[in-house]
Amino acid sequence: MSRGYIRNLISFYEEKRERKEQRSDVRNCAYIYSLPRNEFLGNYKISPEMVEYLHEELEDDLSPLNSEGYPADIKILTGLRILVNGHYQRGNGQDQNTSLAPTTVSKYLTQFIDAVNRKLKPKWIVFPGSEEARQEVAGGFRQKFGVPNVIGAIDCTHVSLFPPPGLTKIQYKNRHDYMSINVQLICDADCRILSCNANYPGRVHDQFIFNNSLIKDEMRRLYTNRIGDYFLLGDAGYALEPWLMTPIRNTQVGSPEARYDNWHCRARNTIERTNGYLKGTFRMLGLDRNIHYAPEKASAMIYAACTLYNIMRHFRLPMELVAVPAEPVTLYENNNNNNRRLLEIALSKRHNIVENYF
């Protein structure tokens, strides 16, 4: 081994160590919590109080393992900044308040996302599982929209994805001809996310995702056991079922059916606004971004963003609402003879809603 090579190698590691010390000095000089509140909110979209809550909940998972590790606050703010601003790892690492190498940013982003999904997601994204919880959600819809027994509005939204390698990438090309993950969301009347399913590629139809979800199993269980008369609201891309009410097509202006459709549109708009708030606040999921990670990590980022979204609503933090273009609805035609009886029951139920409230 030549002396010149050894000198270059020593010089390389000395520069690496010096750069690490410089980053540490930058962080020490820019103490994050000393920022004015408005500037803190502008940088991270959340308040110092929410950071303190996240620190308290995630400290065991994010605390450094040795004296040279970075504190949990740095990891939290690094992950948050990528999600809310949609910055790439290098740009985020050069932020004067965190100042991390790109590889370190990648590692801490993964740690933060995993910790949020493991510790906080089960607490903050919860579909109503008790009668008290169902009554609370249904009461919110009735208070705002005048019809009882609605326990959620459902829809799917595409989150753009950088084309994954391999033969499976064709599964992620949606009907709009770009790569995505098709994310099923259910929200309550206050735009709080009750359920998120980010496990399916963009090519999969909304109805298929619902058919294979735990939420449909739960709604069917409530119906079969005659627990209440609850239902979800979905657009015409879903099949009409006793537990999922859809619009009525080709109604006459001024008729009860038309008034039902107008009500359905207003009540279901909660999921459209939820999607707009989610993508407007977490720019990583937004209209002008592609998630440059493998589909599995992209799904984990979506779950973490939905969890943090609900926490932000709890802390009453301002959110940015973006207009998400309406996607053409692919009508779902129910041609399965085994479901004809359920369809008849669903038609009768929708007719009763029209008669009683419109």
N, C-alpha and C positions, 0 to 999 in steps of 0.2 A: 504494500500500500504506500503510495507516494506521500511525501511530506506536504505537497501542495494540497492534495485531497484532504489530508487530516486537518490542515489549517482551515480550509473551506468548511469542513464539517463543524469544527469548533466555532468558527465565526457564525455559522448558521444557527447553532443552538444558543449562542450568546445573544444574537439579535432576537431570537424567539423569546428568551427569558426577559430581555429588556422591554420588548413590546408588551409582554404580560404585565410587567411592573408599571408601565406607562398607563395601561388600561385601568389598573387598580388605582393609580393616582387620580385618573379622571373621575372614577366613581367616587372616590373619597372627597373630591372637590365639589362634586355635584350631588349633594345629598338630596335624594328624591323628594322626601317629605317636606323639604324647605321650599318647594315650588309653590307659587300662589295657586289657590284652589282652581281658578279658571284655567290656568296653564296646565295643571295636573289633569283636569278633565279633558282639555283639548288634546293632550298627548296620548292619554290612555283610555278615554271615554268612561272611566269609572272614578269613584271618589276614593280618598285615602281611607275612609271608613270601610269601603268594600275590600280594599287591599288588606286591611287589618283582619277582616273576617276570613278572607281566603288564606291569609297567613296562619291564622289560628286553626283552621280546618285542615290545612295541607302541610303543616310544619313537619310532622313526622315523616312524610314522604319526600319532602324537598330540602330538608336541612342538610348541610354539608357533612360528609363522612369524616373529614379531617380538617385541620386548620387552614389548608390551602383552598378549600372548597368555597363556592360562592353562596351567600346567604339566600334563604328562601324568597325574600322580597325581589331580588334580582331575577330569579327564575320566573316568578309570577309575572312581573312586569314585562319580561322578555317575551313570554308566551302571549300575553295579552296584546302587546303591541303588534305582533305578527297577525293575530286574528282580527283585530279591529282596524288596522291600517292596511293590511294586505301587503306589507313590505316583504321583500325577500330577506333572507338571512343576513346577507352582508350589510344591507342598508340598516337593518335593525341593530346589528352588532355595533355599528358606528355611531349610534345614538349616544350622546355624551353622558346620559344618565345611567346607561348600562354598560356600554363599551366592552363588547365581547367579540371574540374571534368567531367566524362563521360556523366552524365545527362545534364550538361550544354552544352557540345559539341553537343549532340543530339538536344537540343532546338535551339541552334544557327545555326546548319546546316539547320534545317527546315526553320528558319527565312530567312537565306541567299538565299536558293533555291527559296522560295516563292517570295522574293523581286526581284531576277533576272528574274524569269518567268513573273512576273507582270509588271515590269518596263522596262526591257531590251529586252526580247524576241521579243515583237512586233516591236522593232526598228532594231534588228540585224538579224532576220531570216524572210526574206520577199521574197516571190515569186513575180517575176516581174508583176506588175499590170497595168502599163502604157505602151504606145507604146515606149516611150523613154527608159524605163527600159528593155523592151523586146529586143529592138535594141542593147542595151549595152551588154546584156548577149549573144545574138546571134552573135554580132560582135567579142566577145572574142573567141567563138568557131571557127568562120570563120578564124580569124587571126591565130589561132594555128593549125587548122585541115582542113581548106580549103573548108568547105561546109557551106552554109548559113542556117539560120532559126532554128538552134538548140538552145533551151532555157533551157537545163538542161539534166543531166544524172541521171538516177534513179536506185536505187537498195535497197534491204532490207538487214539488218544485224541483227544477233541475239546477244542480250546482256544477259549474263547468270544471272540467278536469283535463290536465295535460295528458295527451294520449299515452296510455300505459304500453309497455313493450309486450311483444308476444302475440299469439293468435287470439287471445281473449279480448283484445282491444275492440274488436268489432261489436262485442256485447255492450260497450259503453257509448256507441254512437247512437244518439237518439233520433227521433223523427225530424228534428230540425237540422240534422247533419253535423252536429258537433259532439264531442265526448263529454259525458256528464255522469253524475250519480243522481238517480231519481229518489228524492227524499220525501217520504210521507210525513206530514205534520198534522196534528190535531190540536186545536186551541179552545180556550173557553171564551166567554163574552168579553173578557178584559184583555184579550190577546196574550194570555199566558199559555205557554206550550204545555200540553198535557201528555203528548206522546210524540216521539220522533223515531223514524225508521230509516236509516241511511245505509242499508245493506244491499241495495239493488242497483245494478248498472242502468244507464239511461235508456237502454232499449226496452226495458220492462214496462208494461202498461200499469197504470195506476191501480186498476181493479185487481190485477194479479198480486200486487204488493199487499193490498187490503185482504184479499182472500187468504193469504198465507201469513197473516199477522196475528199476534196474540190479542190484539184489540177486537178483531172480528170474533175470535173464540169467546172473548168476554161478553160481547154484545149478544152473541147467540145464546150464551149461558143465561144471561138475564132474561132473554125472551123465552127460552125453553122452560125456565123455572118460574116464569111469570113474576119476576121481580121488577115492579114498576112497569112503565110503558115507555122506556127511554129510547132515544134515537139520535143518530148523528145527522148532520147536514152535509151533502156532497153535491157536486155538479153533475151534469149529464154524462160525464165520463164514467160514472159509477152505476152499478145496477141498483134499481129500486128494490129494497128489501125491508122487512118489518122494522129493522133497526137502523136503516139508512134512508132518509127521505131525499128525493131528488126533485128538480123542477118539473113542471108540467109543460109539455111542448105544444106549440100552436094554440095558445089561449086567445080568447076574444077580449079586446080592450074593455075594461070596466067590469068584467065578470069576476065572480069570486075566485075562479082559478087564476086569473091574471093578478088579482090582489095577493093571492098566495105566492105566486112567482115573485112579485115585488118584495114581499116579506122575506122569502127565501134568499133572494139576492142580497138584501140588506143584512140579514143575520149571518149569511155565509161570508160576507165581506170581511168579517173578523179574521178569517184565515188569510185572506189576501193582505190585510194590513199587517198581520203577524209576519208574513213572509217579507213584506216591505221593510218593516222595522228590523228584522233579523239581518237581511242583506244590506240594509243601509248602515247598520251599526257595526256589523262584522264584515268588513270589506273583503276579507279573504273569500267569502262566499258570494261576493257581489257580481253584478252583471259584467263588469269590465275586468274580471280576474279569472285566471285559470289556476287551480290548485296544482302546484308542481311537486306533488308527492305521489307515492304509490296509492292505489285505491283504498287499501286497508287503512293507511294513515290518514288519508283524506276523510274517510268515514269517521275516524276517531276525532278529527278536528271539527267535523260538523256536529257530532254529539257534544263535544266540549263547548262549542259556540252556543248551542241551544241551552245548555245548562247555565252558562254565564249570562245569557239573555234573560232567563227567568230570575236570576239573582239580581241583575240590574233593575228589573221591574220592581222587585221587592224593595230595593233601596231608592226607588223613585228617581232614577237617573235619567237625564234627557237622552232620547234616542233619535236617530235620523231616519226619516221615512222616505224611501225611494219608491218610485212608481215601477213596479215589476210588470213588464208587458204581458197582457193576457195571452195565454197559450191556446191555440185552437183545440177545442174539446173533441177528442175521438170518442164518439158515442159508443156506449157499451150495449150490445144487443144480447139479451138473455135468451138463448135458444135451448137451454137445458130443460128437458121435460121434467126432470126430477125436482126442478125449482119452481114449476108452474104454480103449485099450491102456495108456496111462500110469496110468489109475485101477486097472486090474487089477494092474499092477506095484506100485503103491503099497499096495494091499490086501494083496498077498503080503508086501511088506516089513513092514507093520505086524503081520501075523500072525506073522512070524518073530521080531519083537521080543517079542511076547507069549509065544511058545513058549520063547524062550531066556532071558528075564529075569523072567517072572512066573508 
